[in-house]
Structure formats: C-alpha cells, structure tokens
Amino acid sequence: MKETLLWIDIETTGLFPDKGYPLEIAYVLTDRKVETIPSGESVVRWEEEQMDMVLNSFAPVAREMHEKNGLLTLVKAGEGMSIADIELRFAPDLLTADARDDYWRPCKLAGSKPLFDRGWLKQWFPPLSRLPHYRDFDINTVRSLLHVMKAEGHQQGHRAMEDLMGDLGLLRRVVEILNTHDVYSLFEGVEKPDISHMLRLTGLGTPEGKK
C-alpha cells in the first residue's frame, strides 16, 4: 500500500459552496515520505456574464483577503481555466497509479480544511469529488499541537498552492522531529507508545529507528 495523500486547497468567495463561488484550486500528491509526486494549480476563470454574480457573492472578509493577496485581480482579469478545463487537467493525475493506495482504494484527502474543501469539490467539481477516499487527514491537528507547544507555524496567505506548500512543510517538520528525537523522554512517567500504526494510517510510514 503506497499511503499516498491528496492535498487540496480551494480559495472561495465565502464559506458556503451553494451560495459562493470557487476562485482558485490547487492539488499536490505526496508519497509516504511526504515527497511531491504530481501537482497542479489554477485560478478559476468565469465568463463575463457570470462575473457580477461572483463578485456579489463575496463575504466581506473574503473580499478583503483576496484583494490583499492579489487573487481578486486575477479573477477579474479572466486568468486561469474554466471549471470544465480544470477537471480535464487535474483528473488524469488523480486517476494514475500514484494516486491509489492499491488497485481499488483511492488516497486520503489532506489539507488544512479537508471537510470544507470536500464540500466545495462536491458542489463545483463533482468528477474530482469522487476521486479521494472518504477518510481525511487534517493538518490543523498538527498546527494546533504546535500552537500549544508555542512553536511557530506557517502563516497562511490564502493562495491555494502557497498554503498547500506551507501545510506540507509543517508535516515534514513534525515527521523530522519524530524521526530524530525521542520526544517522550521529555515527559516523566509517560511510556512511549507504538506510533507506527498511526503513522501508517496518515501516510507517513514508520520513523527510522522506531519499532
């Protein structure tokens, strides 16, 4: 089993896929070492007659965010690909052997908000929404742990591929810690558990030197 993870990030005009519009989408496939296999990204291009509906659907906080990061300018300029073209461009990568844990089971959906992104996939990219496994890997669990530990994490800029790269960097950092340090020796009286099964389920394999 390859333990591949499918990382997806969708930038949108708001929180609700039945009331808003997608603005940008990116994906990255990673292997059990969190190395990138294929990846892709695109701004969503809307037709001129659709643009007023897209612009009027913005939540205030989303408009401010995407004006600041430049995504709104790209959308208004008609950059990127249509939804149909995005599906045609992305689907072949997600249907390859690299995107399968075995001959029948697709890889798990990963990201900082996989449940949110899954809803937007289902509403706006139905063919793509049927490709990931029903199980998710939410990197925000790791981000919350680092926050509790007062460790500095990636600050999201709300551009799809940039945020995915930050998420991957965060996961690689944690894997490196697990691979190189006996973190449980810091806690008196706490027995080190066998985490190999947990790491296998999340697609990270077994840390070197740990049995």
C-alpha positions in Angstrom: 0.0 0.0 0.0 1.5 3.3 -1.1 -0.1 5.6 1.6 -0.4 8.4 -0.9 -2.1 11.7 0.3 -4.1 14.0 -1.9 -3.7 17.6 -0.7 -6.3 20.1 -2.0 -6.9 23.7 -1.2 -9.7 25.8 -2.7 -10.0 29.6 -2.3 -13.5 30.8 -2.4 -15.8 33.9 -2.1 -17.2 32.7 1.2 -17.9 29.7 3.5 -20.9 28.1 1.8 -20.5 26.3 -1.6 -24.2 26.6 -2.5 -24.0 30.4 -2.1 -20.5 31.3 -3.2 -18.0 30.6 -6.0 -14.6 29.0 -6.1 -11.7 31.3 -7.1 -8.7 29.1 -7.2 -7.8 25.4 -6.7 -4.5 23.6 -6.2 -3.6 20.0 -5.5 -0.5 18.1 -4.5 0.0 14.3 -4.3 2.6 13.1 -1.8 4.1 9.7 -1.1 4.8 8.2 2.3 7.9 10.3 2.7 5.8 13.5 2.1 7.6 14.0 -1.2 5.6 15.6 -4.0 4.6 13.4 -6.9 2.4 15.4 -9.4 0.8 18.8 -8.6 -1.3 21.4 -10.3 -3.0 24.8 -9.7 -5.3 27.2 -11.5 -7.3 30.3 -10.9 -11.0 29.7 -11.8 -12.0 31.6 -14.9 -15.5 32.9 -15.0 -17.4 34.1 -18.1 -18.2 37.8 -18.4 -21.9 37.2 -17.8 -21.1 35.3 -14.6 -18.7 37.9 -13.1 -21.3 40.1 -11.4 -22.7 37.0 -9.6 -19.2 36.0 -8.5 -18.3 39.5 -7.2 -21.6 40.0 -5.4 -21.2 36.7 -3.6 -18.1 37.8 -1.6 -18.2 37.7 2.1 -16.6 41.0 3.4 -13.6 39.2 5.0 -13.0 37.1 1.8 -13.1 40.2 -0.4 -10.6 42.0 1.8 -8.4 38.9 2.0 -8.3 38.3 -1.8 -7.9 42.0 -2.6 -4.8 41.9 -0.4 -3.2 38.8 -1.8 -4.0 39.7 -5.5 -6.3 36.8 -6.3 -9.3 39.0 -6.9 -7.3 41.0 -9.5 -6.5 37.7 -11.4 -10.2 36.6 -11.2 -11.4 39.9 -12.6 -8.8 39.7 -15.4 -10.2 36.4 -16.5 -7.0 34.5 -15.7 -6.8 30.7 -15.3 -9.1 27.9 -16.6 -12.8 27.2 -16.6 -14.1 24.6 -14.2 -14.6 22.1 -17.0 -10.9 22.6 -18.2 -9.7 22.3 -14.6 -11.4 18.9 -14.3 -9.9 17.7 -17.5 -6.5 18.9 -16.5 -6.5 17.6 -12.9 -8.3 14.3 -13.3 -5.6 12.3 -15.2 -3.1 12.9 -12.4 -5.6 11.9 -9.7 -6.5 8.7 -11.6 -2.9 7.5 -12.0 -1.5 4.6 -10.0 0.4 7.1 -7.9 -3.0 8.3 -6.6 -4.1 4.9 -5.5 -3.2 3.1 -2.3 -3.9 -0.1 -4.1 -5.9 -1.2 -7.1 -9.2 -0.3 -5.7 -8.8 2.3 -2.9 -8.1 6.0 -3.6 -5.8 8.1 -1.4 -7.0 10.1 1.6 -7.9 13.8 1.2 -5.5 16.0 3.1 -5.1 19.7 3.9 -5.8 22.4 6.5 -9.6 22.2 5.9 -10.4 18.9 4.0 -14.0 18.8 5.1 -14.5 22.4 3.8 -12.7 21.6 0.5 -14.6 18.3 0.1 -17.9 20.2 0.2 -16.7 22.7 -2.5 -15.5 19.8 -4.7 -18.9 18.1 -4.4 -20.7 21.3 -5.4 -18.4 22.7 -8.1 -16.1 19.9 -9.2 -18.3 16.7 -9.0 -16.0 14.4 -11.1 -13.0 15.4 -8.9 -15.0 15.0 -5.6 -15.5 11.2 -6.3 -11.8 10.5 -6.5 -10.5 10.8 -2.9 -11.1 8.3 -0.2 -13.8 9.1 2.3 -11.2 9.5 5.1 -9.4 12.8 5.7 -6.1 13.9 7.1 -6.4 17.4 8.7 -3.1 19.2 9.2 -4.8 21.6 11.5 -4.5 18.9 14.2 -0.7 19.3 13.9 -0.9 23.1 13.7 -3.0 23.1 16.9 -0.4 21.0 18.7 2.4 23.3 17.6 0.4 26.3 18.9 0.0 24.6 22.3 3.8 24.0 22.3 4.3 27.7 21.4 6.1 26.6 18.2 6.0 28.9 15.2 4.0 27.5 12.3 3.2 28.6 8.7 1.0 31.7 8.3 -1.4 31.2 5.5 -1.7 33.8 2.8 -4.8 32.3 1.3 -3.4 31.4 -2.1 -4.1 27.8 -2.9 -0.6 26.3 -3.8 1.2 28.6 -1.3 -0.9 27.3 1.5 -0.5 23.7 0.5 3.3 24.1 0.5 3.1 25.5 4.0 1.0 22.6 5.1 3.5 20.1 3.6 6.3 21.9 5.3 4.6 21.7 8.6 4.0 18.0 8.3 7.6 17.4 7.2 8.8 19.3 10.3 6.8 17.0 12.6 8.0 13.9 10.8 11.6 15.0 11.2 11.1 15.5 14.9 9.5 12.0 15.2 12.4 10.5 13.2 15.2 12.2 15.1 14.1 12.7 18.7 12.8 10.6 21.5 10.1 13.2 22.3 8.5 11.1 25.0 11.7 11.2 27.1 10.7 14.8 27.9 7.7 13.6 29.9 8.4 11.8 33.2 6.4 8.7 33.7 4.9 8.7 30.2 5.5 5.4 28.4 6.4 5.8 24.7 3.5 4.4 22.6 3.9 2.5 19.4 3.0 5.1 16.8 3.8 3.0 13.7 0.2 2.2 13.1 -0.9 5.8 13.4 1.8 7.0 11.0 0.9 4.3 8.5 -2.7 5.4 8.6 -1.7 9.0 7.9 0.6 8.0 5.1 3.9 8.7 6.9 5.3 5.2 7.3 7.3 4.2 10.3 10.1 6.5 11.6 13.6 5.2 11.2 14.9 3.6 14.4 11.5 3.2 16.0 9.9 -0.2 16.3 
